[in-house]
Amino acid sequence: MAPPGISDTDRRRWVEALTELHASRQWRAELRRHGWTDVFATGRAFESYLARQDAQVAGLVRRLGRR
């Protein structure tokens, strides 16, 4: 996540930094230690995930509003 209007340069820097962190031995160890599911995504994959989440939440809000 980043603030609206982030520059392409800053976006690339963050994606690169977080991708490097994600690939680190230390992060892999934390995933195992906590039993976390690895769902790291960037770019279009992350955009698609957010769109699906938005649609699910919007559907839930509509259903709740009908009660």
Secondary structure, 3 states (H helix, E strand, C coil): CCCCCCCHHHHHHHHHHHHHHHCCHHHHHHHHHHCCCCCCCCHHHHHHHHHHHHHHHHHHHHHHHCC
